[in-house]
Amino acid sequence: MLNAKKTVTLTIVFLLVLLAFASTIHFAKATTYNYYLQGPFWMNGSIAGSNTVVCHLLWANFTATTETLVSTGTGYTILSLTSSVLLYQMTWNASSAQNYTALIDFNGYVPNPYSGIEFINIYIPDPTLPSFQYTFSVTDFYGMKNAYLRMSINNATGTDSGINQEVSLDSAGVPTFVMTQYYTYTLTFVCDQGSYSQLFTAENTLANTLVVLAGSFPQANVTSPTATVERINATLIGIDYVDPSNSTSALSILITHLSGMDTINDYSNSIASNATTILWNAASSGISYNVNVSATISGVQYVWALIADESIGTNPFLGAFDWLGVNTQTLPHVQTGWPAGMTSAQIAEIAGACIVMLFLCIGSFRSAGACCMLSWIIFGILLYMGWMGVITPYTIPEFAFSGFIGILIMLDEAKQTARET
C-alpha cells in the first residue's frame, strides 16, 4: 500500500515537472515564403503579346527550379510559389532575338511582412522597339556596404513595376540592365546604410557612370538638412542636397569662381526639391569653385558655403577622423565633435600638420633655424602631395613668407654662434 502511494506521488510530481517544462518550450513554427510570378509584360506595362518566358530560380539552399510564364495577348500567367527558403536569384531570357538575359539578385529580403507575399513582375522589351544592354560604372564616394543597384520602370501603365532587375555591386563590377531605348527608369542604390534613387533615361550612350556622393544617404535620426559637394574629377563637380523633413519650399544652387578680383558666375539653378543631386561637368582644371546652396525650409533660410577644391594630390587621411564628428556648414549652424568651422578636409590636414611639427621639434634651441627650414621643406612636399589643403592664390605668398621667416631665424642663429666663437 505504501509503495503504491509513493508510485502515485512520484507520477504526479513527474507530470507536474513535465508540464512546467512544456509550458516554457516554444515549438518552432516552420517559416514559409510566398512568391507570385506575373507576366510577361512589355516594358510599358502592357501584356507582352503572345510570348513564353522561362525563368530560372535559384533558392537560398542553392536548389534550382524552372518556371514558365505565358502571355496570350489578352492574358498572362500568375504563378504562386511557396517555399521554406528564401528566393536568392532569378534570371530569364529578356530577348530571344538578341539573347539578352535579365537578372534579379534578391538581396536576401523577406517577402512583404504585412501580406507575406512578394509579387514579382517579369518584363521583357518589345521587339518592335530598340532595346540594348546598358552598363553602369559606379563611383562610390559614400562607402556603401552590401550594395545593390535596382532598376524600376517608370513607364509601366497597367501594373506596379516593382523590382524589374537588380544586381549586387559586390559580385558585379559593372552592372548591366536590359532597357528599351528612350524609356525612363528609376535606378536605386540599396545598401546597409539605406537607399538612394535617381532617374535615368536610356538614350544613345550604352556605357554610363553613376556617382554616389558622400551625402547621398541621410543619417539615421537626423532631421536637419544637409548639402555636400564633391570634386569628382578635374571637370566634374557633384552637389547633393537632402532634407529629411521634406519641408523645402525653395532651393537655389550657385557655382562661382574667382578670376583676380572678379567673381565669375558659372552655374545657377532654382528648384523646389527635398532631395536632389546635380552633376556639373563644365569645371576647368586647376580652378577652385565656390558652391552656394540656399534653401527655404518652413520659412527659415539655410545657407551652405561650400568649396569644390581642385587639388593636385589626394589626402589619404580624408574622412579617416570623421567618425569623431564633422561640422555641417549651415546658417543656422550645426556642429558635432570638432571645433566650430572645421570641415572634413580641414580635419584630414591635422595628420600633415603633426608631421610638420615633428620635424620642427626634432632639434634643440641651438638648431632652431635648421629645424624651421627642414619643416618648411617638408611642408612644401606635403602641400604638393595634397596633404595640406588645396593650393589657392594665397597659398604661395604665405608659403614664401614662412620660408623667409625661417631664413631670418637661421641668420640670427648664425650671428649668435659667430659672437660666441
N, C-alpha and C positions, 0 to 999 in steps of 0.2 A: 504493500500500500504506500509506504514511504517513498519507495523508488518510483512508483507511478506518479506521485505528486512532483518529485524532482524532475521527472521527464517532462511533465506538462509545463512546469515553471521554466525550465530551460528552453522549451519550444517557444513559449510566449516571449521570453527575453530575446531569443534569436530572431523571431518575427518582428519585434519592435525595432531591434537594431537594423535589420534588413530594410524596414520601412523608413527609418531615419536616413539610411544611405540612399535609398531610392528617391527620397524627396530632394536630395541635393544633387542628383545626377540629371543633367540636361542632355537628352539624347539628341545627337546632331541630326539636323534635318538636311536632307540632300538638296543642294542648290541646283536649280535648273535655269538655263538661259534661253530666252525665246527670241528668234530672229525671223523677220519676214522679208523675203526677197521679192521685189516687184519689178516688172518690166518685161522686155526692154523698152526704153523711151529714147526719142531723139533728144538732142541737147537743148531744144526749145521747150521741152516738157511734154510734147505730144507723143502719142503712141508710135512706135518705130515701125510702121507699115507691117509687112509680113517678113519677120526675121526670127532667127533662132540664135540664142546666145548661150554658150556653155560656160559656166562659172566653176572655177577650181577653188575649193575651200580648204584652207589649212587651219587645223584647230590647235589649241594650246598644248595638247598632248602629242602634237605632230602627226595626228591622224589626218589623212587626206580624203576628201569626198568630192563628188562632182554633182552639180545640179544644172538642169536645163530650163531656160526661160524662153517662151514662145509668144510672139505678138502676131495678131491676125489682121491688124489694120483697124479693127473696131474693139479689140480687147487685148488684155495682156495677162501674164501669169503672176499669181501670188502664191508663193511657197512659204509654208510655215515650218520652221526648223526649231527643234527643242533639243538641247544638249546639256550635259552636266559639266562641260568645259567651255571656256570662252573661245570665241572665234578669233583667230590670230591674224589671218591674212586671206585675201581673196583676189583672184585675177580672172580676167575674161578677155576674149578677143574683141577689141573695140572696133576693129575694121578688118574684115576678111580680105578686102581688095588690097589694102596696104600693109596687112599683117601687123597692126598696132595692138599692143597689149596694155590694158588699163589695170591699175593696182590700187588696193586699199590695204594699208597697214593699220590694223585696228587699235593700236596704241594701248592695248590691254584694258580698255574701258569696258565697264559693265553696262548692259542694256538699260534703258530708261528706268530709274529707280521707282517711278510712280506707276507706270503701266507694266513694267517688267518686260517690255518688248522693244526691240530695236528694228526700225524699218530701214531697209537698205534698197534704194532705187538704183537700178542699173541703166546707165546712159551710154549710148553709142552715137557717133557722129553720122549725120545724114550724108549718104554717099553722093548726093547731088550738090553738096556744098563743099568748099575747100576745107580740109582738115589736116592738121600737121601735129608732129610731136614738138612741143615747146619745152626747152630746158631752162632751168633756173639755177644760176650760181649764187649762193647765199654768202654774203659778207656779214658776219656777226660781231657787232661792237658791244653787245649786251652780255654775252656769255651764257647762252641758253643751255639748259641741261635736259637731256632726254627729249630732244626737239623733233617735231614732226611738221611737215608742210602739207596743208589740206587745201583742196580745191573744191569750191562750190559754184554752181551755175546760177547766174543772176537772171538768165533769160527763161527759166522754167515758168510755164504758164499754167499747167494743169495740175502739177504735183509739187510737193515740197522737195527741193533739190537735195537737202541734207548733205552728207558726205558723198561726193562724186568720186574723187580719187584722193589718196593720202599716202605720203611716203615718209619713212623715217630718215631724218638727216644724218643720223649716226651710221646707217647702213648704206645710204646712197649719197655719194659726194655731191652729185649734181642731179636733183630730182627732175623727172621727165613726166609731163602730162599730155594726154591726147586732148586737143581742143579744136573746136570749129572756129575758123578764122572770123574775126570781127565780132565775136560774141564777147560779152563782158563777164568776168569771173571774179569771185572773191577768193583771194589767197590768204590763208590763216596760218600763222605760226602757233603751234600748240606745244608748250613745254612745261616743266615743273613750276616755273615762275608765273604762269598764266597763259593768256592767248593775245594775239595781236593780228589784226586783219588789214588788208589793203586791196584795192580794186586793181584789176589787170584786164586790159583789152587785148585780145590776141590779134596782132597785126602782122606785118611782114617780117619782123625780127624774130627768128626762132630761138636764138640763144640770148637769154636775158639775165640781168643781175638784180637781185633783191638785197636790200640793205636793212639790217635790224640795228637801229640806233640804240645808244646807251639808255635813253629814256623811253623806249617803246613800251615797256611793261610797267604800269603803275605799281608802286609798292603797296603791300597789304596794309590796311588800317591807316592809309594816308588819304586825307581829304583835300589837301592843298594842291593847287595846280602846279604843274612843272613844265619847264621849257628847257630843252637841251640842244646843243649844236655839236656837230662832228665835222672835222675837215677830213673827208674820206680819202681824197687824193688831191693833186695839185689843182684840179679844175672843178671838183665836185664837193659841195657843202650840203650836209643833211641837217634839217631842222625838225624837231619833234615836239609837239605840244599835246598835253593830256590834262583834262580837267575831270577828276573823278566825281565831282558833284554834279556834272552835266548842267552847269548853270551859266555857261559862257554865252553872252549875247552879242559880243563883237570881238574880233581878233584881227590884229594887223601885224604884219611882219615886214621889216625894212632892213635891207643889207646895204652897207656903205663901206667905203674905204677912204683913207687919206691920200691925197696927192699934194705934197708940200703942205701948204696951209689950207688947202681947199678940201671940202668933203664931197665926195662923188657918190651919188645915189645909184646903186647898181640894180636893185630889185625891190619891189614893193608889192604887197598883196593884202587885201582886206576880205576876210571871210567870216562866217558865223559857224563855228565848229567847236565841239567839245574835245575832239581828238583829230589831229591831222599830222601828216608827215610831208615835208617839202624837200625835194632834191633839186638843188640849183646847180646846174652843170655849166656855168659860164664864168667861173672864177679864173683869175690869172695866177700863174705860178709866181711865187716869191712875194705875194701881197697878202697881208693880214686883213681880214674883213671884220667889221663890227656888225653884229646882228642884234637888232632891237625888236623885241616881241612885246606887244601891248595887248592886254585882254581886259574886257569889262565883264566882271562876274558878280551877279546880284547887286549891281550898282557900284561896285568897288573896282577901281582900276589897278591892275597889276602890271608891272613893267619889269622886263628882264633885259639887262645889258650884257650881251654875251660876245665872245671873241672867237672867230674861226682862224686860228693861228696857221701860218704857213711855216712850218719848222723844217729845217734841213736834216733833222735827226728825230729819233723817237726815244722818249724817256722810258726805259724798261720798268721803272717804278710807278708808271702811271696807273692809278687805280689800286695799287698794292695796299694803300693805307686807308682806302675809302670805307672799310668796314668800321673804322673808328668814328665815322660820321663825315658828312660833307655839307657845304652851305648851298642853299638854293638862292640864287641872286634875284630877289624879288623886292618889290615895294607893295605891300608890307614885307619885311624881311623874315625869312625862315632860316634858322640856324640850328645845326646839330653837331655836336662833337668838337669841332675845331674853333679857334678864334674867328670872330666875325670877319667876313671878307675873303677867307681862303677858299679858293676853288680846288677842284680835284687836281688840275695841272700844277697849281702852286704847292699843294701838299706833296706832290711827287718830287718837287725840286728840293725838298728837305734832305734827301739822301745825298744829292750832289753837293749841297751846302756843307754837310757834315764832312765830306771828303776834302773840300777846300779848307775847312777849319782844321782838319787833321794835319795837313801839310803846313798850315800856318803855325801850329803849336809844336812841331817836332824839334825845333831848335831852342836855344836859350836866349837870354837878353842880349848876349854878345853877337848873335847871328840873326837878329830880328829882320834886318834888311834882306838877307838871303832867303829867309822863310817867306817874307812878303812877296818877293819876286817868284819864288817857286810856286806858291799858292796861286799867284796871278797867272802863271803859265798853265797850271792845272785847270784853273777856272776857264781859261780860253779854250782848252781842249774839250772840257765838258760842255761849254757853250756851243762849240762847233758840232758836237755829237747830239745836241738837242736835250741834254740833261738839265740845263739851267734856263729853260724857257725859250720862247721864240726871239729871234733877232729882230728888233724894231729899229726905227730911225734914231732912237735914243740910246740903244744898247752900245753901239760902237763908241760914241763920245764918253759914256760912263766907263766903259772898259778901258779906254785910253787914259782917262783921268786916274783910275785906280792904279794903272801901271806907272803913271807919273808920280803918284804919291809913294809907291814902292821904291822908285829910283831916288827920291828925296831922302827916304829913310836910309837907304844904302849909303848915300853920300854923307849923311850926318854920322852914320856909324863909322865910316872910313876916316872922317876927320877926328872923331874921338879916339880911334885907335892910333892915329898919327901923333896926336898930342901926348898920349900915354907913353909912346916909344921915344 
